[in-house]
Amino acid sequence: MKQATFNGRELLPMDVIEAARAGDPLAMKRALWYYDRYINKICTRTLYDKNGLPYIGVDEYMKHRLQTKLVEAIVVKK
């Protein structure tokens, strides 16, 4: 069976999500890796170095918070 795609990118298989939901750490790692590019994109900000000069970078604090929210959304069972 052919893997489903969205905008040319393969979707995360449902069995990986189910395994992550069941507590499989490798499946959770794969889910986090799958969404890593998207999380980096929405966490990109103008940051400032110690001299006050601006640069574009990933806000690591926000990235960590979003990864935590993703893990909670996968693990929490209703």
Secondary structure by P-SEA (a helix, b strand, c coil): cbbbbccccccccaaaaaaaaaccaaaaaaaaaaaaaaaaaaacccccccccbbbbbbaaaaaaaaaaaaaaaacccc
